[in-house]
Amino acid sequence: MDSSSVSCPSWLVDRITNSGGTISFHQFMDWSLNDPEFGFYANGQASIGKK
């Protein structure tokens, strides 16, 4: 994959950089889904259920 075409949010880039530049897939998913400010479940955009 050409990394120049991949977009990563700056908050996530900062976290990865501060963690030494490499993180596990588990850590990536945990931050992406569960971060209290930016995570998918916390940001108010998740719509789970019939609606």
N, C-alpha and C positions, 0 to 999 in steps of 0.2 A: 504494500500500500504506500502511496506517495503521501508522506506526512504533510506536505504543503497544502493538501486539499482537505485536511481534517481540522475541524474547528473544536477548540476546547475552551470552556469558560475560564476566564482569568483567575477566578477563585480556586478552581481545580488545578490549574497550572501552578499557582503559588503553593498549594498543599503538596503537590508532587515534588516540586523543587525543594521545599523545606523538609521533605522526607528523604532526601538524597537523590532524587531523580528517577527512582524506580519504586513502584509499589505493586502489590499483588492484585490480581483480578478481584479477589474478595474485598480488599481495601477500597478499590475503585468503586465497586458496586455499593459498598456501605456508605461511602461519602456521597455518591450520586443519588442514592435513594433516601438516606436517613439524616443528612446534615440538617440541623435545626433551622438554618437560614436559607440555604440554597437547594436542599434535597428535594427530589420529586414529590415525596409525600408531605413535606412541610411547606412548600411554596404555594399551595392552594390551587394548583393546576390539575391535580389528580382527580379524576372523576370515576369513582368505583361504584358499581351498582347499575340499576336499570337505566338511569339517566345517562 
